[in-house]
Amino acid sequence: MLLRNPFVLVAWLVLLLPGAGARGAVVTETLPYTHGDAALTAFLASDNAADAGDRPAVLVCHAWWGAGEYAQRRARALAEMGYIALVLDMYGDFDRTDDPSVAQSKAGPFYQDRNLFRARASAGLDLLLKQPGVDADRVVAIGYCFGGTTALELAYSGAPLAGVVSFHGSLLDPRPAAQQGAGVADASAAVADLDRLTAKLLICHGQADPLYTTDKLIALVDSLQEAGVDTTTTIYAGALHAFTDPSADGVGIDGVGYNAAADQRSWAQMSAFLEELFAQ
């Protein structure tokens, strides 16, 4: 049967998702954890179906603005689909700022120290893997803007992820072995990012994004595919940076804006991507 409407396709996929037909109400909780001296707080969402057994899980990586209600809403939606979802906390205050200068000050240290970037993200993944009911062999990281960068940095580190989904992420290029020395006890044992990356990738990008241009993305994707990384890229015509966030229109940054069609279509594509991964 040919399904021409992508939202009909998602409806069909729901019938195949983990725990479909046996799901309970979504329950949420906050979980304190640490990374070094940083006190962090995660947000966990799952359903309370007693007979669900071990199931796939999704690490949700928050945007530049922080781990506020937007990321939590995405985690609840994933829990409604039958996944265990955890929103990590990269900053330590588990809140959203609307001030670009504050967001930049919080995100900046991670871009300046990619070892810190990966270690802080790994602390969130470790917490998710410890949760009851999580199938450690079926875990994906998804992320929005800064969170898309976070998810890919985690994959570059060799984290045990089946897949990564980036929504309008400003993605960083993989580092060769020669750049891995900082923070590595034996620099001669350093490994290139592409030699560690095992996750399959889905990259959802806005064609009109001036903050991370399509040309830059295509150059990255070419390098990933030449290295044999399973990469799917979708470019949404006319979509700006942060196209999945309804509040993006009010942040006052040129090139940032919500696009309802791109938001819905990218979520549908992510749903199909997860189903394909977890059915294997």
Beta strands, then each sheet from edge to edge (+ up, - down):
strand 1: 26-35
strand 2: 38-47
strand 3: 55-61
strand 4: 84-87
strand 5: 134-144
strand 6: 163-167
strand 7: 200-206
strand 8: 231-236
sheet 1: 1+ 2- 4+ 3+ 5+ 6+ 7+ 8+
end
